[in-house]
Amino acid sequence: MSAVDGVSLRGRLRVRRPWRLFAEASALLVAVVVAFPLYWMVLSAFKPAGEVQSTEAKPWTLAPSLDSFRRVFAQEDFGRYFLNSLLVAGSVVVLSALIAFLAATAVTRFRFRFRTTLLIMFLVAQMVPVEALTIPLFFLMRDFGQLNTLGSLILPHLAFSLPFAVWMLRGFVKAVPEALEEAAYLDGASRTRFLWQILFPLVFPGLVATSVFSFISTWNDFLFAKTFLISDVSQSTLPMALLVFFKPDENDWGGIMAASTVMTVPVLVFFVLVQRRLVSGLGGAVKD
């Protein structure tokens, strides 16, 4: 590289560096704003009762305490609530991933009547607010005898997560070249074998992304749990456990923050387990 090219390169770097610093500073500021509520939640969970109720809020504590967590785990049915939430969220994740994968393959690889209409209906379903459908869903669950059961939580969340999952997985399935499918058929692979042994691993990153969305929305659900679980406390989920700490005279904010922190841990664990798949791309080779 000549001296003139070196000077020109250094000049471009000097011009771009302020914009890069601005972008990095903006990203750091956004990260701080987003993370601060989580930090305050965890901090309040570890603060003693006197500091939590103090009118002079401080962003630190010099006397961390586990009393709030002890009150949370001392709840009689907390373990049952945790298992119920895990069962509901796990069922929705597995069922939505399986159904969405098959549906996305069908609308992408096959040509049939009303195919475009079906895709548009997926988008329209995402536009309907959940609150507007809660009352009709309540009567539907009542007619099917599903009130006060975990099925009343699994079915609605499955229905709401499927349109997003199908629409997102459609792009992943479409990105797999048709030549790869033809090559598999030439090698003697059946359609079922291609579907599960070749196509499924390639679109797995998309399945992970949709699973994260399904898991978080189901795990944090309070509206459906409050609406469909009327009298059977044994079928309650973790968000319902927060109601124990809301009292008529004075709310137990330490217990609320501790319970919220405990609820956040499974989500973080699930995300850590699948985060590598979120950034992985489609692989595979096409034979000529």
N, C-alpha and C positions, 0 to 999 in steps of 0.2 A: 504494500500500500504506500503511495507517495505521500509526501509531506502535505500537499494540498488536500488530499483526501482525508488525512488525519485531522487537519484543522477543521475541515467541513464536518467530519463526524463529531468532533468535540463541540462544535457550534450547535449541531442538532441536539446533542445530549443536554447542553445547557438550556436550550429552548424548551425541551420536553420535561426537564426535571421539575420545574415548579408545578406543572400540571399533575405530574405523578405524585408529588408530595401532597398536593391538594386532594387528590383522589384517595390517597392512603389516610390522610387526616379525616376526611369525610367518612370513610369506611370505619375508622376507629371510633368516631363520634357516634355513628349509628349503632355500632356494636355495644358501646357503653350504655346508650339509651335503652336498647333492647334488654341488656343483661341486668340493668339496675333493679327492675322489679323482682327478678329472681333472687338477686343478692339480698334485697330487703326482706323477702319472704324467708329465706334461710336464716338471715340474721335475727329476725323476730322470733323464729322457732327456737333459737338458742338463747335468747335474752331471758333473764328472770322476770317474774310477773311484775315487779316494781318498775322495771325499765320499759316493759311493753306498754303499761298503762300510764307512763309518764307523759306529761304535756310537752316536755322538751325532748323531742326525738333526736337521737344521735346515730350516725351511720357506723357505729361500732359498739362493742361491749367488752368490758374488762372482766366480767364475771359470767362467762358462758354457763348455761345450765341445761340439763336434760329433763327437767321437770315436765315441760310441755310434751315431749315425746313419751314420757312415762304415762301421762294421762291419756295419750292417744292409744298406746298399746294396752292400756288397762281396760279399754272398752270391751265389753263382753263378747260382742260379735264382730270385732274388727277383722279377725282372721277369716271369718266366713265372707265378709264383704270383699276382702281382697281376692279370695278364690272365685267369687261370683264375677267380679270385674275381669279377672284373668280368663275365665271361661267364656264370657261374652265377647271380649275383645279378640281372643284367640279364634273363636268360631267365625267371627266376621272376617278376620284376616284370611283365614284358610279358604272359606267358602267364596269370598269375593275374588280372591286371586284365581281360584280354579274356574269359576264361572266367567270371569272377565277375560281370562286367557282364551277360553273356547269361543266366547262371543266375538272377541277382537279378531281371532283367526277367521271366523266365519264371515264377518263383514268386510274383511280385507282380501281374503283369497278367493271368495266365491262371489259370483254375480247373480243376484236374485231380485225379484220384484219388491219394490218399496224399500230397497236398501238405503237409498239416500234419505227417505223419510224417517227410517229408523234411527239413522245417525243424528238427524235434526232433533228427534225426540229426546235423544240422550242429552243434547245441549239444553233443550227446554226444561228437562227435569232438574238440571242444575240451577236454573233460575228461580224455581219455586222455593220460597222461604220455608224452613222447617216448621216455624211457628204456625203457618197457615194450614199445615197438614196434621198438626198434633191432635186436634179434636176429631177429624174424620178417622184417623188411625186408632184413636181410643175406641170409637164405636166398632171399628173393624175388629180390633183385638177382643172386644167384649163379645161380639157375635161368634167369633171362632173359639171362645173360651180360653184365651191366652193371657188374660189379665192376671197379675201376681205370679207370673212365670218369667224365667229368663228368656224364653222364646219371644216374648213381647218386646224385648230389647234387641235380640239378634236380628229378627226379620226386618224391622224398620231401618236399622243401621246398614244391613246388607243391601236393602233397596236404595238407600241414599248413596252408598259408596260405589255401587256398580256403574252408574253412568260415567262418573269421572274415571274409573278404572278402565272401562272399555274404550273410552275415547283416547286415553293416554296410551294404552297398550296397542291401539291401532297403529300409532306411529312407529312403535318398535317392530311390530310384525311387518309393516310395510317396508321398513328399512332392510329386512332380510331379503336378499336378491332371489328372484324366482329361479335363477339358474342353479342355485344351491338345491332347491327342491327338485328340479329336473335331474340333477346329478345323483341325488339320493334315489330317485325312482329308477334310474338306469342301473344303479348298483343293486337293485332288488329290494330296496326298502319299501315297506308298505306305508300307507298314509298315516296309520297310527304310530308306527315307529318313527317316521319323520317328525310327527307332531310332538312326541314326548322326548325323544332322544336327541333331536337336532334343533327344532324350533324353540322348544321350551328353555333350554340353556341359553340360547341367544337373546331371548326377551326377558330373561330373569332379572336384569337390572331394572326394567320397567315394572315388573311384579313387585320388586322390593320397594320402589318409590310409591306405588299405589298402596302397598301394605302399610307403609309408615303413615300415610294419610288416614287409612281406615283405622289403624290402631289408635292413633291420637284422638280422632273424633269420637270413637267408641269409648275409649278409656275415660275421657273427660266428660262424658255425657251426664247431664243432670236433668234435662227437660223430660226426656222419655222415661227415665227412672222415676221421677217424681209423679209423672202422669199415669204410667201403667202399673206401677207397684203401689197399690193402694193400702192394703192391709197386711200382707205377708212380709214381715220384717226380715225373715230369713232369706228372702230373695233380693235384698237390697245390695247395691254396689257401693264402691268407695265414695263417690261424690255424695251419696246420701248420708254417709257417716259424718260428714261435716256439719250436718244439722244438729248433731248432739251438742256442739260447742256454741251454737247460737241460742242464747237464753233470754227470756223476757226482761230480766232485770239488767244483766250485763253480759256482753259476749266475751267468750274466752278466746281472745285474739291469739294468744300463745298457742293454744291447742289447735286453732284454725290454721295457723301458719305451719305448725308441726305436721298436721295431717296433710296439708297441701304439699309439703316437702316430701313426705312419704309417698304420696301419689305420683310425684314427679320422677322418683327414682326408677320405677319400671320403664317409663318412657325413655329415659336416658339410656338405660341398659339395652333396651330394644334398638335404639338408634345406633349405639356403639357396635352392636353385633352385626348390623346390616350396612353400616356407613361405607364400607369398602365396595359393596355392590352398587351403591348409589352412584359412584363415580366411574365404575367400570363400563367399558364400551362393548359394542357388539364384536364378537370374534368369529373365527371360522374362515375357511378358504373355499374358493369356487374352482372346480376343475373345468378345464377347457375341453 
